[in-house]
Amino acid sequence: MPSVKKQAPRLFVLTGAGISAESGIATFRASDGLWEQHRIEDVASPEGFKRDPELVQRFYNMRRAGIQDPKIAPNDAHRALVELERRWPGEFLLVTQNVDNLHERAGSRKLLHMHGELLKVRCQSSDQVYVWNGEITSATKCECCQVTGTLRPHIVWFGEMPMHMDEIFEFLDACDLFISVGTSGVVYLAAGFVAHAKGRGRARSIEVNLEPTPLTTMFDEQLAGPATKTLPGLVTRLLAEYGPRKN
């Protein structure tokens, strides 16, 4: 009887604020409930934007400028994920909760931003999305409408549905290996991904984080420490275990 070739494993990687924090980007949540001295509901909700659009635009203008600071650059954890994507023998998907562009700058290609992207804006009238590196003010005209006041940050705010969810859950349904890097385990829908991946008892799961999270006990393996220190070694180990892609 001819041998049956084993199907290459499908790998799903989820990243959160912890991986960007190691590049100098401030994490979303603070212990005092403030985000860079602003109440989160004032700058990260549709209601806050409707109430004070100028405040919200100034806030995201600063964040947009911040990630373009020359001092902010991809780190060893971002580069390790690029190596994993490049050499992984099966299907690969990287989903990030982060809105910066560090994964892209490192070289990631099979990537989805479930919470949006800082360097993009969206027209509220047409839903068209544009790459945007500069500021938005009350005088900024939308490219498609040619009127002011229609552009908003291309960011998922509280009360809004994360992006690409159909594609994400389709991949989760059949993934063989789930890796979580630098996530808090408290923000849904992402917090439910590991349970979904393990729902049929199929996916092996690994958590990489500075400290235990509310979801740590759900993972088969936990690696504690900075992602820049732990992730490169994990990538080397997984490629040795599963066999890198043959070019």
Secondary structure in CASP SS format (residue, H / E / C, confidence):
PFRMAT SS
TARGET T0000
AUTHOR 0000-0000-0000
METHOD secondary structure of the structure
MODEL  1
M C 1.00
P C 1.00
S C 1.00
V C 1.00
K C 1.00
K C 1.00
Q C 1.00
A C 1.00
P C 1.00
R C 1.00
L E 1.00
F E 1.00
V E 1.00
L E 1.00
T E 1.00
G C 1.00
A H 1.00
G H 1.00
I H 1.00
S H 1.00
A H 1.00
E C 1.00
S C 1.00
G C 1.00
I C 1.00
A C 1.00
T C 1.00
F C 1.00
R C 1.00
A C 1.00
S C 1.00
D C 1.00
G C 1.00
L E 1.00
W E 1.00
E C 1.00
Q C 1.00
H E 1.00
R E 1.00
I H 1.00
E H 1.00
D H 1.00
V H 1.00
A C 1.00
S C 1.00
P H 1.00
E H 1.00
G H 1.00
F H 1.00
K H 1.00
R H 1.00
D C 1.00
P H 1.00
E H 1.00
L H 1.00
V H 1.00
Q H 1.00
R H 1.00
F H 1.00
Y H 1.00
N H 1.00
M H 1.00
R H 1.00
R H 1.00
A H 1.00
G H 1.00
I H 1.00
Q C 1.00
D C 1.00
P C 1.00
K C 1.00
I C 1.00
A C 1.00
P C 1.00
N C 1.00
D H 1.00
A H 1.00
H H 1.00
R H 1.00
A H 1.00
L H 1.00
V H 1.00
E H 1.00
L H 1.00
E H 1.00
R H 1.00
R H 1.00
W C 1.00
P C 1.00
G C 1.00
E C 1.00
F E 1.00
L E 1.00
L E 1.00
V E 1.00
T E 1.00
Q C 1.00
N C 1.00
V C 1.00
D C 1.00
N C 1.00
L H 1.00
H H 1.00
E H 1.00
R H 1.00
A H 1.00
G C 1.00
S C 1.00
R C 1.00
K C 1.00
L E 1.00
L E 1.00
H E 1.00
M C 1.00
H C 1.00
G E 1.00
E E 1.00
L E 1.00
L E 1.00
K E 1.00
V E 1.00
R E 1.00
C E 1.00
Q C 1.00
S C 1.00
S C 1.00
D C 1.00
Q C 1.00
V E 1.00
Y E 1.00
V E 1.00
W C 1.00
N C 1.00
G C 1.00
E C 1.00
I C 1.00
T C 1.00
S C 1.00
A C 1.00
T C 1.00
K E 1.00
C C 1.00
E C 1.00
C C 1.00
C C 1.00
Q C 1.00
V C 1.00
T E 1.00
G C 1.00
T C 1.00
L E 1.00
R E 1.00
P E 1.00
H E 1.00
I E 1.00
V C 1.00
W C 1.00
F C 1.00
G C 1.00
E C 1.00
M C 1.00
P C 1.00
M C 1.00
H C 1.00
M H 1.00
D H 1.00
E H 1.00
I H 1.00
F H 1.00
E H 1.00
F H 1.00
L H 1.00
D H 1.00
A C 1.00
C C 1.00
D C 1.00
L E 1.00
F E 1.00
I E 1.00
S E 1.00
V E 1.00
G C 1.00
T C 1.00
S C 1.00
G C 1.00
V C 1.00
V C 1.00
Y C 1.00
L C 1.00
A H 1.00
A H 1.00
G H 1.00
F H 1.00
V H 1.00
A H 1.00
H H 1.00
A H 1.00
K H 1.00
G C 1.00
R C 1.00
G C 1.00
R C 1.00
A C 1.00
R E 1.00
S E 1.00
I E 1.00
E E 1.00
V E 1.00
N E 1.00
L C 1.00
E C 1.00
P C 1.00
T C 1.00
P C 1.00
L C 1.00
T H 1.00
T H 1.00
M H 1.00
F C 1.00
D C 1.00
E E 1.00
Q E 1.00
L E 1.00
A E 1.00
G C 1.00
P C 1.00
A H 1.00
T H 1.00
K H 1.00
T H 1.00
L H 1.00
P H 1.00
G H 1.00
L H 1.00
V H 1.00
T H 1.00
R H 1.00
L H 1.00
L H 1.00
A H 1.00
E H 1.00
Y H 1.00
G C 1.00
P C 1.00
R C 1.00
K C 1.00
N C 1.00
END
